[in-house]
Amino acid sequence: MLARFSAPRAISDAVLFFFPASVLIIIVVVGMTLGKVDIIDSSHYLLHSNVVFDGVVPPNMPYDYAAYRPPFYSAVIAAAGKISGTYQIQIALLGNLAVALLALWMIFRSRLMAFGTVGKIVLVGLLFTNVWFFREMLALRETAWYALFCVLFVCLCQRLYASPLLGLALGSVTGLAMLLRPSGVVFAIAALIIGGGLWMTKTISARHLLLFLSSFLLISLLILAPWQMYLHAKFDRYEPTGSCTGGMNLFKGNHEMMGDIESAVDVDVAGQFLNDYADRHVRMLDEPASVCARDDFLKSEVMRGIKKRPVRFIKSVAASFTYFLAPSPMPLGSGDVSFDKNAQELKIISFHPRKITSFVSVFYYAGLFAAAIGGFLLTRRRKDEILWAAPVLLLFLGHAAVHAVTFPESRFRMPLEILLCVPAALAIQHLLANRTGSRT
């Protein structure tokens, strides 16, 4: 999987990669020390970690908040707390940065494409100028870990024909990804498609495929089993995605009550309204409804709306798919929402568009996506490049489909963007070589 070792080349590669990496680390550490780095827990992972691993349940918080999300990143936060005590969040964020750099290093050093010196410089440039990806590392979220699993998945798929026992490694990555994000189910689907594709093209034998599938499914199920058993023991239910939010996510992305807020502001601003709306219908006595009961109700509501207006649902899915692929960051801004009783939908109030950096990001992503398309077209030339491109495309399109059915945000796409840097760098290298008329 890794390129053959050459001391001079390894040293030059290390300098090329670790110079910008070192600068980035210094900036983050100094910023944290001086209090210039805002620490964001917008996804409430710290709360989830406290509930699941410390048994600390805030007042008026239903205990089944534990079922709100898969447990992997909450476990990382809990481990950071055990290691560092009061510096729990800072250590978790530095861990995010370290994991992100590991993912980038694996991309840079793996034998993924035929890169010359210019190609490597372009690749490093594309990786480290995605400042929005690194800003995400300073939020207490799972993005960096998911990016690492995406890279590991693609690297393993590239060598899957070599041994069926790689199914154990691929199954481990898939199981952990499913414990990290509900969308990790895309890994499982992509792995099965890749395995089937290798067999159909006679790259592997039927016996190889059978051993791969057996080992892949066995280790995946073993990794997922403890969390599923926990959900069943505590809440009397199994959740294939590991999260009791499927109904809410469908509602946020598709119910007409949500109005047009999906692309404009973070749909989570409607969270309290949706909780109150569900409570009015399913609460018992004076207690608020449980997370699971709310989710079941919202799922039934959105499914009823889909059956009533299927064309609207199709248009909503198509719009969300487009938003996921668009170079413009999503959501477009921030603001609050209120309920318009006349229109029976949520309306945006006090909208604030993103800053100038978001307009700069449009040019970065537009260029990255255009170059990546060109790079994918060039991968028809080599088998190992095809085995790189196929899982990348499956992951990208699979996640686009998942978030088309639910709702898209740029942070959901970030782990996939670093994968696109590889075909983009290949295309730019090819273009420069053609212009100069020499090998780069």
ZAMARGU-4260 file (C-alpha; in steps of 0.2 Angstrom, whole numbers, plus 5000, padded with zeros to 4 digits):
<rodrens>
0) 5000/5000/5000 | 5014/5012/5004 | 5027/5017/4991 | 5044/5008/4992 | 5056/5017/5004
5) 5070/5028/4997 | 5079/5038/5010 | 5082/5054/5000 | 5064/5054/4993 | 5057/5050/5010
10) 5066/5065/5018 | 5061/5077/5004 | 5043/5071/5006 | 5043/5073/5025 | 5050/5091/5023
15) 5036/5095/5010 | 5022/5088/5021 | 5028/5092/5038 | 5033/5110/5036 | 5015/5116/5033
20) 5009/5104/5046 | 5021/5111/5059 | 5015/5128/5055 | 4997/5123/5057 | 5001/5115/5074
25) 5010/5130/5081 | 4996/5141/5076 | 4983/5131/5084 | 4993/5128/5100 | 4998/5146/5102
30) 4980/5151/5098 | 4973/5139/5112 | 4986/5146/5124 | 4982/5164/5121 | 4963/5160/5121
35) 4962/5165/5103 | 4954/5149/5097 | 4935/5147/5101 | 4931/5130/5107 | 4914/5125/5100
40) 4903/5111/5106 | 4889/5114/5094 | 4885/5096/5092 | 4884/5093/5111 | 4896/5078/5111
45) 4902/5083/5128 | 4884/5081/5135 | 4882/5064/5126 | 4899/5058/5133 | 4893/5063/5151
50) 4877/5054/5149 | 4884/5038/5141 | 4901/5036/5150 | 4899/5046/5166 | 4880/5043/5170
55) 4878/5062/5172 | 4860/5066/5167 | 4856/5085/5167 | 4839/5090/5174 | 4825/5089/5162
60) 4836/5078/5150 | 4828/5061/5146 | 4840/5047/5150 | 4838/5040/5132 | 4848/5055/5125
65) 4861/5041/5125 | 4852/5034/5110 | 4854/5051/5101 | 4870/5047/5092 | 4883/5033/5090
70) 4896/5032/5104 | 4913/5032/5096 | 4917/5051/5097 | 4909/5052/5114 | 4921/5038/5120
75) 4936/5049/5113 | 4930/5064/5123 | 4928/5053/5139 | 4945/5046/5136 | 4952/5063/5135
80) 4944/5067/5151 | 4952/5052/5160 | 4969/5057/5153 | 4969/5076/5156 | 4955/5080/5168
85) 4951/5099/5167 | 4959/5100/5149 | 4947/5087/5142 | 4941/5098/5128 | 4958/5105/5123
90) 4965/5087/5122 | 4951/5081/5112 | 4953/5095/5100 | 4972/5092/5098 | 4967/5074/5095
95) 4956/5080/5081 | 4971/5089/5073 | 4983/5075/5075 | 4970/5062/5067 | 4967/5074/5053
100) 4985/5076/5049 | 4987/5057/5050 | 4974/5056/5037 | 4982/5068/5026 | 4999/5060/5028
105) 4992/5043/5023 | 4985/5051/5007 | 5001/5059/5004 | 5012/5044/5006 | 5001/5030/5000
110) 5004/5024/4982 | 4987/5031/4976 | 4992/5040/4960 | 5007/5042/4949 | 5014/5058/4956
115) 5030/5067/4951 | 5038/5081/4961 | 5026/5094/4954 | 5011/5083/4958 | 5016/5081/4976
120) 5018/5099/4978 | 5001/5102/4971 | 4993/5088/4982 | 5001/5096/4998 | 4994/5113/4992
125) 4977/5107/4990 | 4977/5098/5006 | 4983/5112/5017 | 4974/5126/5008 | 4957/5118/5013
130) 4956/5129/5028 | 4938/5126/5031 | 4943/5107/5035 | 4955/5113/5048 | 4943/5125/5056
135) 4932/5110/5058 | 4945/5102/5069 | 4942/5116/5082 | 4924/5110/5084 | 4921/5096/5096
140) 4915/5085/5082 | 4919/5068/5074 | 4924/5075/5057 | 4943/5071/5058 | 4940/5053/5064
145) 4928/5050/5050 | 4940/5057/5037 | 4953/5045/5044 | 4941/5031/5041 | 4937/5036/5024
150) 4956/5036/5019 | 4958/5019/5027 | 4943/5012/5018 | 4950/5018/5001 | 4967/5012/5004
155) 4961/4995/5009 | 4950/4994/4995 | 4964/4997/4983 | 4973/4981/4989 | 4958/4971/4992
160) 4962/4959/4978 | 4979/4954/4987 | 4971/4944/5001 | 4953/4940/5007 | 4959/4943/5025
165) 4959/4961/5021 | 4941/4959/5024 | 4945/4959/5043 | 4953/4976/5042 | 4940/4983/5030
170) 4926/4977/5042 | 4935/4985/5057 | 4935/5002/5048 | 4917/5000/5043 | 4911/4995/5060
175) 4920/5009/5068 | 4913/5022/5055 | 4896/5016/5059 | 4899/5019/5077 | 4905/5037/5073
180) 4891/5043/5061 | 4874/5036/5056 | 4880/5038/5038 | 4894/5025/5041 | 4881/5013/5033
185) 4888/5019/5016 | 4904/5010/5020 | 4896/4994/5022 | 4886/4996/5005 | 4902/5002/4996
190) 4912/4987/5003 | 4900/4975/4996 | 4899/4983/4979 | 4918/4984/4978 | 4919/4965/4983
195) 4906/4961/4970 | 4914/4971/4957 | 4931/4963/4959 | 4923/4946/4957 | 4912/4951/4942
200) 4928/4957/4933 | 4937/4941/4938 | 4950/4951/4948 | 4946/4939/4962 | 4939/4921/4963
205) 4923/4916/4970 | 4932/4908/4985 | 4941/4924/4988 | 4925/4934/4988 | 4917/4922/5000
210) 4931/4923/5012 | 4931/4942/5011 | 4912/4943/5014 | 4913/4931/5029 | 4927/4940/5037
215) 4920/4957/5033 | 4903/4954/5040 | 4910/4944/5055 | 4921/4958/5062 | 4909/4972/5057
220) 4895/4963/5067 | 4906/4960/5082 | 4911/4978/5083 | 4893/4984/5081 | 4885/4971/5093
225) 4890/4980/5110 | 4881/4996/5106 | 4866/4987/5098 | 4865/4977/5114 | 4866/4992/5124
230) 4852/5001/5114 | 4841/4985/5116 | 4844/4983/5135 | 4841/5001/5139 | 4828/5007/5126
235) 4821/4990/5119 | 4825/4994/5101 | 4839/4990/5088 | 4845/5005/5077 | 4854/4999/5062
240) 4862/5017/5061 | 4866/5017/5079 | 4856/5033/5082 | 4838/5036/5087 | 4837/5052/5075
245) 4832/5045/5059 | 4815/5051/5060 | 4820/5069/5065 | 4833/5070/5051 | 4820/5065/5038
250) 4808/5078/5045 | 4822/5092/5045 | 4826/5088/5027 | 4809/5085/5020 | 4794/5090/5030
255) 4784/5105/5023 | 4784/5113/5040 | 4803/5116/5039 | 4800/5129/5025 | 4815/5134/5016
260) 4828/5135/5030 | 4837/5119/5025 | 4850/5128/5013 | 4850/5145/5022 | 4853/5141/5041
265) 4858/5126/5052 | 4843/5115/5053 | 4847/5112/5071 | 4840/5129/5076 | 4823/5121/5074
270) 4828/5107/5086 | 4818/5115/5101 | 4803/5118/5091 | 4803/5100/5084 | 4805/5094/5102
275) 4790/5104/5108 | 4780/5100/5093 | 4783/5081/5096 | 4780/5083/5115 | 4763/5090/5112
280) 4758/5074/5103 | 4767/5060/5112 | 4771/5066/5130 | 4764/5057/5145 | 4758/5066/5160
285) 4769/5081/5164 | 4785/5073/5158 | 4793/5077/5141 | 4793/5064/5128 | 4808/5053/5127
290) 4821/5055/5112 | 4815/5039/5104 | 4797/5043/5106 | 4799/5060/5098 | 4809/5052/5084
295) 4796/5039/5080 | 4782/5052/5080 | 4792/5064/5068 | 4796/5049/5057 | 4777/5045/5055
300) 4773/5063/5052 | 4786/5065/5038 | 4781/5048/5030 | 4763/5053/5030 | 4768/5069/5021
305) 4779/5060/5008 | 4764/5049/5004 | 4753/5064/5003 | 4764/5074/4992 | 4777/5062/4984
310) 4782/5075/4970 | 4787/5088/4983 | 4798/5074/4992 | 4807/5070/4975 | 4810/5089/4972
315) 4817/5090/4990 | 4829/5076/4988 | 4835/5083/4971 | 4838/5100/4979 | 4847/5092/4994
320) 4858/5082/4982 | 4863/5098/4973 | 4867/5107/4989 | 4878/5093/4994 | 4888/5094/4978
325) 4888/5113/4977 | 4904/5122/4980 | 4895/5135/4991 | 4897/5131/5009 | 4880/5125/5017
330) 4871/5132/5026 | 4873/5149/5018 | 4872/5159/5034 | 4865/5159/5052 | 4850/5165/5060
335) 4835/5161/5071 | 4818/5154/5066 | 4800/5156/5071 | 4784/5148/5067 | 4772/5156/5055
340) 4755/5150/5061 | 4747/5157/5045 | 4759/5148/5033 | 4761/5133/5045 | 4780/5133/5043
345) 4796/5139/5050 | 4802/5156/5044 | 4820/5163/5046 | 4822/5179/5056 | 4838/5189/5058
350) 4848/5180/5044 | 4866/5184/5043 | 4876/5178/5028 | 4893/5170/5029 | 4908/5181/5029
355) 4920/5184/5015 | 4929/5168/5018 | 4914/5158/5012 | 4915/5167/4995 | 4933/5163/4994
360) 4929/5145/4998 | 4917/5144/4983 | 4932/5147/4971 | 4942/5134/4981 | 4929/5120/4980
365) 4924/5125/4962 | 4942/5122/4956 | 4944/5107/4967 | 4928/5098/4960 | 4932/5103/4942
370) 4950/5097/4943 | 4944/5081/4952 | 4932/5077/4938 | 4947/5078/4926 | 4957/5067/4937
375) 4944/5054/4938 | 4944/5053/4919 | 4963/5051/4919 | 4962/5036/4931 | 4956/5025/4917
380) 4974/5022/4912 | 4980/5012/4927 | 4972/4998/4937 | 4978/5004/4954 | 4971/5021/4950
385) 4954/5014/4946 | 4954/5004/4962 | 4957/5021/4971 | 4944/5030/4961 | 4930/5018/4962
390) 4928/5018/4981 | 4931/5037/4982 | 4916/5039/4970 | 4906/5026/4979 | 4909/5035/4996
395) 4905/5052/4989 | 4890/5048/4979 | 4883/5037/4994 | 4885/5051/5006 | 4877/5063/4994
400) 4862/5051/4993 | 4861/5049/5011 | 4861/5068/5014 | 4849/5071/5000 | 4836/5060/5009
405) 4840/5069/5025 | 4849/5086/5025 | 4866/5092/5018 | 4879/5102/5027 | 4897/5106/5022
410) 4904/5097/5037 | 4896/5081/5031 | 4906/5082/5015 | 4923/5088/5023 | 4930/5070/5025
415) 4927/5066/5007 | 4935/5083/5001 | 4952/5077/5006 | 4950/5062/4995 | 4946/5073/4980
420) 4962/5082/4982 | 4971/5066/4974 | 4962/5066/4957 | 4962/5085/4957 | 4981/5085/4959
425) 4983/5071/4946 | 4973/5082/4934 | 4983/5098/4937 | 5000/5088/4936 | 4994/5081/4919
430) 4989/5099/4913 | 5006/5107/4918 | 5015/5092/4910 | 5006/5095/4894 | 5009/5114/4894
435) 5028/5112/4897 | 5029/5097/4886 | 5039/5088/4899 | 5037/5075/4913 | 5033/5083/4930
</rodrens>
